[in-house]
Amino acid sequence: METIGIASGDGKALKMDMTPQSTARLEVRGLKRNFGGLDVVRDVSLSLQAGQVTGLLGPSGCGKSTTLRIIAGVDHQTEGEVWIDGQMVAGPGVFVPPEKRHIGLMFQDFALFPHLSVGDNVAFGLSGTRTEKRQRVYTLLDKVGLGKFVDKFPHELSGGEQQRVALARALAPKPSIMLMDEPFSGLDNRLRDGIRDEALSILKEEGAAVLLVTHEPEEAMRMADEIALMRAGQIVQHGAPYNLYNAPVDLQAAAFFSDVNVISGVVDGALTQTAFGQFLAPGVPDGSTVDIVIRPQHLKIDFDRGGVGPSPTLDHGVWARGLVKRARFIGKESLVEFQMERDGSILTASVPSVFLPKPDTPLWIAIRRDRCFVFPRR
């Protein structure tokens, strides 16, 4: 604890506590994990406050689960530190065993004990009197809507019900940190959304710091206050879901969150010439190739009028003509695939509701200038 001395009115020194008042619930500093000479986790740093949900998002094999295991204490880092409530639990010369870290764990495999009832599964590992444990069990089962299933066994429950029991069991000891590794991936899509929303509400109410590992961008954006996007063992971008979606750090980050169209061009005088007009590429050396990235929902379509398209606008720039290759309706929207006349490139546009032009229909396309990203090609 850091203190400073200040003179009082009678000349005596007063001490003031200068200890930070917002110590992170979980902090990871410079984490590295090496397997056989290969770094599967490289310089990963994270900080979570109580009640915060952070999504550790990335493709399979990028190091997400390894990071989670190191935090839980079931794996050892090669370098770096793990801190919980201001105390180092893993670092140079320090290792606190998993059972003393006060961490809750949830995995894709519910891992319920088949020979124990729902109530006994939730109570497993709880300390205190019989009455205290019973009260905690009933409180949590009521929260997840399973109070009447306390005496049933796991095999008598549906997958969604088993997942809610697993959530209640993980929360029962009141962990300060909850680590979740793809916990909802075993559920069907319709059931998954409801379980996720219910779990998020309960986790927020319990006040635990939550680190959610997932490879699904929609799940991370739906549940997380912040997202750490991971690739090849490193965190490449970290921030609020809105910022990661609307200001991706590179082409791969943009493409991870949604389908994208990519138009290539060569820079000349900080400008790139394309079929859709010029695009700014400030700071990119002349002769460099850039990728202009635009999501399907941000393409605008207009009809062909005897080979003539709409006039250019400030918002959409120059219109370019393409021929419809395929159109299909997928429920909430239609996807229309075009082959552009100028260079033969393929672009896909999404249109709300039903729009199914026939193949080889000529249509004009424009790009929302405020919704595209320009990245130097790597």
Buried (B, 14 or more C-beta within 10 A) or exposed (E): EEEEEEEEEEEEEEEEEEEEEEBBBBBBBEBBBBEEEEBBBBBBBBBBBBBBBBBBBBEEEBBBBBBBBBBBBEBEBBBBBBBBBEEBBBBEEEEBEBEEBBBBBBBBEBEBEEEBBBBBBBBBEBEEEEEEBBEBBBBBBEBBEBBEBBEBBBEEBEBBBBBBBBBBBBBBBEBBBBBBBBBBEBBEEEBBBEBBEBBBEBBBEBEBBBBBBBBBBEBBBBBBBBBBBBBEBBBBBBBEBEEBBEEBBBBBBBBBBBEBBBBEBBBEEBBBEBBBBBBEBEEBEEEBBBBBBBBBBBBBBBEBEEEEBBEEEEEBBBBBBBBBBBBEEEEEBBBBBBBBEEEEBEBBBBBEEEBBBEEEBBBBBBBBBEBBBBBBEE
